[in-house]
Amino acid sequence: MSIVHPPRTLLAAGLLALAAAGPVAAAGIASVTTATGGKLCRTTPAHVPDEHETVTVRCPGPAGWRVTMTYPGTSVGVALARGSAVAPAGPQVGAGYGVGPRIEWRGPRVGGRLRPQAAVLRLLSRDAQGTVVSALAVMRLEDDAACPLAWLDAAATPDAAARRLADLEAPAFRCGRDKPRIVGRRTALVEDLAARAE
C-alpha cells in the first residue's frame, strides 16, 4: 500500500491547530531545557570588552551537546555541536539583538537518557520602530552538529507548535540535503533568518 504524505502547507496548518489543544509531546519524546547564560556558561574574553570586541559564550546542553553564541558587536550567531566536534563555519542562525534565555532539547529517551534530535530556541531582534520582536528556530541535531530545520514567527506561533514540528519532522530531516523553511506568518525577522541560512 502506498503512503500519501500531505503537503507541507497542510502539515503546518495542522501543527498550529494541534498546538491549541495543549503542549503534549509526541509519543515517546522527552525534553530538557537549559540556559543560554549564567554560572554554567563560559564567556570569552572574561573581562568586559569594548564595543568592537567579539564575545563568545559557551553553555552546556544534554548528552554532550553545547550551544555557542558569538556576539560581534550588537549581532549574535548561534551554533550547536557535540563533544569535541567543531561547529560548522559561520553562525547557523543569527539575529540582530540576542538569544532567548533558554533552549529546549527534544528527542527520545534511550536507556533512560534523552537522545536529542532537535532543539528549539528563541531569537530576538528589533524592528524598524525599535520594538523587540522574536522568532523560533527549530534546529535538527544530526551526528555531532546541527542545522536549521524551520523558522517560525514567535508572536503568531504557540511554543507547542514548534515542539510538535520538531518532534514530527526532525527524524527524517537531513542536514545538507533538506532545506529549512518558514512555517506560518512571514515576517521581516524570519525572512532574514532564512536568508542567512542559505
Residue pairs with C-beta under 8 A, 6 or more apart in sequence:
6 14
8 181
11 168
12 165
12 183
12 184
15 161
15 164
15 165
15 168
15 183
16 157
16 158
16 161
16 184
18 160
18 161
18 164
19 157
19 158
19 160
19 161
19 164
20 158
22 160
23 158
23 159
23 160
23 163
24 160
25 31
25 106
25 163
25 167
26 164
26 167
26 168
28 108
28 109
29 106
29 107
29 108
29 167
30 106
30 107
30 108
30 109
30 114
31 104
31 105
31 106
31 114
31 163
32 61
32 62
32 104
32 105
32 114
32 116
33 102
33 103
33 104
33 105
34 40
34 59
34 60
34 61
34 62
34 67
34 102
34 103
34 105
35 41
35 59
35 101
35 102
36 57
36 59
36 67
36 69
36 99
36 100
36 101
36 102
36 103
36 121
37 57
37 59
37 101
38 59
40 59
40 60
41 57
41 58
41 59
41 60
42 57
42 58
42 59
43 55
43 56
43 57
44 55
44 56
44 57
44 58
45 53
45 55
49 55
51 73
52 73
54 70
54 71
54 72
54 73
55 70
55 71
56 68
56 69
56 70
56 71
57 68
57 69
57 71
58 66
58 67
58 68
58 69
59 66
59 67
59 69
60 66
61 67
61 80
61 103
61 105
61 116
61 119
62 105
62 114
62 116
63 82
63 105
63 113
63 114
63 115
63 116
64 82
64 83
65 80
65 81
65 82
65 105
65 116
65 119
65 141
66 80
66 81
66 82
67 78
67 79
67 80
67 103
67 121
68 78
68 79
68 80
68 81
68 87
69 76
69 77
69 78
69 99
70 76
70 77
70 78
70 79
70 91
74 96
74 97
75 94
75 95
75 96
75 97
76 91
76 94
76 95
76 96
76 97
76 98
76 99
76 123
77 90
77 91
77 92
77 93
77 94
78 91
78 92
78 93
78 94
78 99
78 121
78 123
78 137
79 87
79 88
79 91
79 92
79 146
80 87
80 92
80 119
80 139
80 141
80 145
80 146
81 87
81 144
81 145
81 146
82 141
82 143
82 144
82 145
83 144
85 143
85 144
85 145
87 145
87 146
88 145
88 147
91 196
92 139
92 146
92 147
92 148
92 197
93 121
93 123
93 137
93 139
93 148
93 193
93 196
93 197
94 123
94 193
94 196
95 123
95 124
95 125
95 135
95 189
95 192
95 193
96 125
96 126
97 124
97 125
97 126
97 132
98 123
98 124
99 121
99 122
99 123
99 124
100 121
100 122
100 123
100 124
100 134
102 121
102 122
103 119
103 120
103 121
104 119
104 120
104 121
104 163
105 114
105 116
105 118
105 119
105 141
106 116
106 117
106 118
106 119
106 120
106 163
106 166
106 167
106 170
107 114
107 115
107 116
107 117
107 118
107 141
107 170
108 114
108 115
108 117
109 115
116 141
117 140
117 141
117 170
117 171
118 138
118 139
118 140
118 141
118 149
118 166
118 167
118 170
119 138
119 139
119 141
119 146
119 166
120 136
120 137
120 138
120 139
120 159
120 162
120 163
120 166
121 136
121 137
121 139
122 134
122 135
122 136
122 137
122 154
123 134
123 135
123 136
123 137
123 189
123 193
124 132
124 133
124 134
125 132
125 133
125 134
125 135
125 189
125 192
126 132
126 133
127 133
127 188
127 189
133 154
133 155
133 187
133 189
134 154
134 155
134 189
135 151
135 152
135 153
135 154
135 187
135 189
135 190
135 193
136 151
136 152
136 153
136 154
136 157
136 159
136 162
137 148
137 150
137 151
137 193
138 148
138 149
138 150
138 151
138 152
138 162
138 165
138 166
138 169
138 170
139 146
139 147
139 148
139 149
140 146
140 147
140 148
140 149
140 170
140 173
140 174
140 175
141 170
142 173
142 174
142 175
145 175
146 175
147 175
147 176
147 180
148 180
148 193
148 197
149 165
149 166
149 169
149 170
149 173
149 178
149 180
150 162
150 165
150 169
150 180
150 181
150 182
150 183
151 180
151 181
151 182
151 183
151 190
151 193
151 194
152 161
152 162
152 165
152 182
152 183
152 184
152 190
153 184
153 185
153 186
153 187
153 189
153 190
155 185
155 187
156 184
156 185
157 183
157 184
157 185
161 183
161 184
165 183
180 194
180 197
181 194
182 190
182 191
182 194
